[in-house]
Amino acid sequence: MVGDIVKLLRRKGQLDRTWIVVTSDHGYHMGQFAMPIDKRLPYETDIRVPLLVVAASHNRPTANNKSRDIEIDSLSVVSIDLAPTVLHMAGLPIPDDMDGVSLLPLVTNALTPSSQHRNVSKEVSQVAEPWDRHCRGIDDSSEPWRTFFLIEYHGEADLQDVDLQCQQDANTTLCLNDFGCKCQDAANNTYVCLRTLRPTGNQHANEDSLYCQFDDLQAFVESYDLRLDPYQLNNRAYRRSCRCTVASRHRRQLIVNYSKCRGHVNCFGVSDNPKRRRHP
């Protein structure tokens, strides 16, 4: 299908001035964690989706700037970035209340700030540092693109979607007889997570982790070190060596701030160094 669109654009003489963005939804489980088909969990199998961006030809890297190419797949891009990216591609202003940021500088390496971004570095974020990556340049290793992002989900419960052949539990939903009465969701499947991708320049010291707090009677916690446990099979939260059942003060603050922030200035680029935070 994508190939047919490319051929049509080339035939119409529009390929050189067209951006192509290909993505999808999350799909279904195919046996992961022995879970039903719906993806409603905070794990990598559920939160990741494919994303392919092909620049209009006049924006593609040339021999002169090839050395400045950036591998976007090594950075944390989230779904809230798509809308501001498309607006940026169209040359339209990005509303201040959009939480995501444009990926266009990552794709084109065009680091000169657009007119609507010139004053961003003057603004002060109540979460942490202002969004000024367009002003300083994303290839500055001292200022990573995004080192944290929030994952949150509110579990559903609806007895009307529970088959009569299955156990009638008011805290569940989509319990289908055809699936052995395994329920797709439950009210206590409500969580907030902090996903951390923090490069340090030393691959042995990089942080690649997930920390989750569930809103249930147990106040259940999950914590994974994806460097050592990429398939997220071993919850380390309750190990003595981890001491992760209670979030650190900084992690708690990040989760609270990300949960309440609004707009790219307040929601992007949270610093992992509390001493560098500025407040109004």
C-alpha positions in Angstrom: 0.0 0.0 0.0 2.8 2.4 0.9 4.6 1.5 -2.3 1.5 2.3 -4.4 1.2 5.7 -2.7 4.9 6.5 -3.4 4.4 5.5 -7.1 1.3 7.7 -7.4 3.1 10.7 -5.8 6.1 10.2 -8.2 3.8 9.9 -11.2 2.0 13.1 -10.2 5.3 14.9 -9.6 4.5 15.4 -5.9 7.0 13.1 -4.3 9.7 15.7 -3.8 7.4 17.9 -1.8 5.6 15.2 0.2 6.3 13.9 3.7 5.4 10.3 4.3 4.5 9.2 7.9 3.6 5.6 8.5 2.5 4.3 11.9 -0.1 2.0 13.4 -2.0 1.1 16.5 -0.6 -1.2 19.1 -2.0 -4.4 17.6 -2.8 -7.5 19.7 -1.0 -9.8 22.0 0.2 -13.0 20.3 0.8 -15.0 23.5 3.0 -12.5 25.4 2.7 -13.0 29.2 -0.2 -15.4 28.5 -2.5 -12.4 28.3 -5.7 -11.9 26.3 -5.5 -10.1 23.0 -6.0 -6.5 24.1 -2.8 -4.5 24.8 -3.5 -2.6 28.0 -0.2 -3.2 30.0 2.8 -0.9 30.6 5.3 -3.3 29.1 7.4 -2.8 25.9 5.3 -5.3 23.9 2.2 -3.1 24.6 3.5 0.5 24.5 5.7 0.4 21.4 4.3 1.1 17.9 6.1 1.3 14.5 6.9 4.8 13.1 8.5 5.5 9.8 9.1 9.0 8.5 10.4 9.7 5.0 11.3 13.3 4.4 10.4 15.2 1.3 13.5 14.9 -1.0 14.6 18.6 -0.6 14.8 17.9 3.1 16.8 14.7 2.9 20.4 14.6 4.0 23.1 15.3 1.4 26.7 14.4 1.2 27.5 17.7 3.0 25.4 17.0 6.1 25.5 13.2 6.2 27.8 13.2 9.2 25.1 15.1 11.1 22.4 12.4 10.6 20.7 11.3 13.8 19.4 7.9 14.6 15.9 8.6 15.8 15.3 4.9 16.8 17.7 5.5 19.7 15.6 8.3 21.1 12.2 8.3 22.9 9.5 9.4 20.6 5.9 9.2 21.9 2.5 9.4 20.3 1.8 12.9 21.6 4.7 14.1 19.3 2.8 13.2 16.1 0.3 16.1 16.0 2.9 18.8 16.5 5.2 17.2 14.0 2.5 17.2 11.3 1.7 20.8 12.1 5.4 21.7 11.8 5.6 19.9 8.5 2.7 22.0 7.2 4.3 25.2 8.4 1.5 25.8 10.9 1.9 27.1 14.5 2.0 24.5 17.3 -0.6 25.3 20.0 1.0 25.9 23.4 -1.4 23.4 25.0 0.0 20.4 23.0 2.1 18.2 25.3 4.3 16.8 22.5 7.0 18.3 20.5 7.8 18.4 16.8 10.2 15.6 15.5 11.0 17.6 12.4 14.4 18.8 13.6 15.3 15.1 14.3 14.3 14.2 10.8 15.7 17.1 8.8 18.5 18.2 11.2 17.2 21.7 10.8 18.1 23.1 14.2 17.3 26.7 13.5 14.2 27.6 15.7 11.1 28.5 13.8 9.4 31.8 14.7 6.9 30.3 17.1 9.8 28.7 19.1 12.2 31.6 19.4 11.0 32.7 22.8 10.6 29.3 24.3 14.0 29.5 26.0 12.8 32.6 27.9 9.9 30.7 29.4 10.3 28.9 32.8 8.7 25.5 33.3 6.9 24.6 36.5 7.9 21.0 35.9 11.6 21.5 35.3 13.5 23.1 32.5 11.9 24.9 29.5 11.7 23.3 26.1 14.6 24.9 24.3 16.1 22.0 22.3 15.3 23.8 19.1 17.5 26.7 20.3 20.5 24.7 21.5 20.5 21.8 19.0 19.6 18.2 19.7 23.0 16.9 19.0 24.3 18.4 22.2 25.1 15.3 24.3 24.9 17.2 27.5 21.2 17.8 26.9 19.5 14.6 25.9 16.4 14.7 23.7 14.0 13.2 26.3 15.1 11.0 29.2 11.7 10.4 30.8 8.2 9.9 29.7 4.9 9.0 31.4 2.8 5.9 30.8 -0.6 5.9 32.3 -3.8 3.9 31.9 -7.2 3.7 33.6 -8.6 0.2 33.9 -12.1 -0.4 32.7 -15.0 -2.3 34.4 -18.3 -3.1 32.8 -20.5 -6.1 33.6 -22.5 -5.6 30.4 -19.4 -6.8 28.5 -18.9 -10.0 30.5 -20.4 -13.1 29.0 -23.0 -14.8 31.1 -20.9 -18.1 31.0 -18.1 -16.3 32.8 -17.7 -15.2 36.4 -19.7 -12.1 37.0 -17.2 -9.7 38.6 -18.2 -6.0 38.6 -14.5 -5.0 38.6 -13.9 -6.6 35.2 -14.9 -6.2 31.5 -14.7 -8.0 28.2 -14.6 -11.4 29.7 -15.4 -13.6 26.7 -16.4 -17.2 26.7 -14.6 -17.7 23.4 -11.4 -16.7 25.1 -11.8 -19.1 28.1 -13.4 -16.2 30.1 -10.1 -14.4 30.4 -10.9 -10.8 30.9 -9.4 -8.1 28.7 -9.4 -5.5 31.5 -10.2 -4.8 35.1 -10.6 -1.7 37.3 -7.5 -2.4 39.2 -5.4 -2.4 36.0 -5.0 1.4 36.6 -1.4 2.6 36.7 1.1 5.4 36.2 4.6 4.6 35.1 7.8 6.4 34.5 9.9 5.1 31.6 13.5 6.2 31.8 16.0 6.2 28.9 19.0 8.0 30.2 22.3 7.8 28.2 25.4 8.6 30.1 28.1 8.1 27.4 29.0 4.8 29.2 26.9 1.9 28.0 27.4 0.2 31.3 26.1 3.2 33.2 23.1 4.0 31.0 19.7 3.7 32.6 16.9 1.9 30.8 14.1 1.2 33.2 10.4 1.2 34.0 8.8 2.0 37.3 5.0 1.6 37.8 2.6 2.3 40.6 -0.8 0.6 40.4 -3.9 2.1 41.9 -5.2 -1.0 43.7 -5.8 -2.2 47.2 -2.2 -3.5 47.4 -0.6 -0.3 45.9 1.3 -2.8 43.8 4.6 -1.7 42.4 6.6 -3.0 39.4 10.2 -2.1 38.5 12.3 -3.4 35.7 15.9 -2.8 34.6 15.6 -3.4 30.8 19.4 -3.6 30.4 19.4 -6.8 32.4 15.8 -7.9 31.8 14.7 -6.8 28.4 11.6 -9.0 28.4 10.4 -7.7 31.7 10.1 -11.0 33.4 11.6 -10.2 36.8 9.9 -7.6 38.9 12.7 -6.2 41.1 10.5 -3.8 43.1 10.3 -6.1 46.2 13.9 -7.2 46.3 16.0 -5.9 49.1 18.7 -4.8 46.7 16.2 -2.6 44.9 14.2 -1.0 47.6 11.8 0.2 44.9 8.4 -0.3 46.6 8.5 3.4 47.6 9.5 5.8 44.9 12.4 8.1 45.5 11.5 11.7 46.1 12.7 12.7 42.6 10.8 9.9 40.9 7.6 10.8 42.8 8.0 14.4 41.8 8.5 13.5 38.1 5.4 11.3 38.1 3.3 14.0 39.7 4.5 16.7 37.5 4.1 14.7 34.3 0.6 13.6 35.3 -0.5 17.2 35.8 1.5 19.2 33.3 0.0 20.8 30.2 1.7 22.0 27.1 5.1 21.3 25.6 6.9 23.9 27.6 5.9 22.3 30.9 5.8 18.6 29.7 9.1 18.3 27.8 12.7 18.0 28.9 12.3 17.2 32.6 15.8 17.4 34.0 17.2 14.5 36.1 19.2 17.0 38.1 17.0 18.7 40.7 19.6 21.4 41.3 19.2 22.6 37.7 15.4 23.1 38.0 14.1 26.6 37.9 10.8 27.8 39.2 8.8 31.0 38.7 
